Amino acid sequence: MKLSNFILHKDILLIHADINGNDYIFTVRWRTLENKKGGEWELKSYLNNSNGKKDLSEKQLQQFIDRINPQWDWEKDQEQIMNVIKND
């Protein structure tokens, strides 16, 4: 999966993706998680740019979402930042 042409407008992100030799356009929206730090991208729509169809499996869609969503450990990051500040 190759991602390109990222276009961000407020909380909406448009992404072109090459999946198995096919060009797809995805629209995702940033969703802030309740009672948690950070957030994640939520799939709003997609289509195969060659034929206009929605022909990806649930597994392929989940792989795309997993690829674009951050995998942050907020508590560990905060701890590392505090250690750097303390040791500086």
Stockholm file with secondary structure:
# STOCKHOLM 1.0

chainA/1-88         MKLSNFILHKDILLIHADINGNDYIFTVRWRTLENKKGGEWELKSYLNNSNGKKDLSEKQLQQFIDRINPQWDWEKDQEQIMNVIKND
#=GR chainA/1-88 SS CEEEEEEEETTEEEEEEEETTEEEEEEEEEEECTTSSSEEEEEEEEEETTTCCCCCCHHHHHHHHHHHSCCCCHHHHHHHHHHHHHHC
#=GC SS_cons        CEEEEEEEETTEEEEEEEETTEEEEEEEEEEECTTSSSEEEEEEEEEETTTCCCCCCHHHHHHHHHHHSCCCCHHHHHHHHHHHHHHC
//
